[in-house]
Amino acid sequence: MKTEVIIYSTTWCGFCKMAKNYMTQLGVAFTEKDVEQDPVAANEAVQKSGQMGVPVIDISGTIIVGFDKPTIDSALQSNNLV
């Protein structure tokens, strides 16, 4: 099964930038979906998280709302991404 990391974000969100920079620093490939520009992506983020906040990070089905580094690290490790 292919592990996929998706970050639902906006251009103005500081925590979104931190999450994307963190993944880049770790060398983890991710797909970015801008919820302001893409209503389908916005709906996906709400469906997955049950919330309107960003970032919503989907690490192979593990949904993380916000830049929660310990939870991100745990999800990346359990999916052998770091």
C-alpha positions, 0 to 999 in steps of 0.5 A: 500500500502506498503511503500518502501524506496530504497537507490541507492548508491555506496560503496565510496559515503560519502553522500550515507553513510550519508543517510543510517546512517540517515535512520538507526538512525530514525529506517526506514527500507530500501533496499540498491541497489549498482549501481556499482555492479548491472547494473539493479539497476543503470539503475533504479536509472537513470530512476527514477532520470534522473541523474547519481549521487548518492544517489538516494533515493526512498521513496514510489515514491518520488525521492530524489537525494543527501542527502537532509535532509529536503526533506527526512524528509518531504517524510518520514513524508508524508508516516508515516514512522517517 
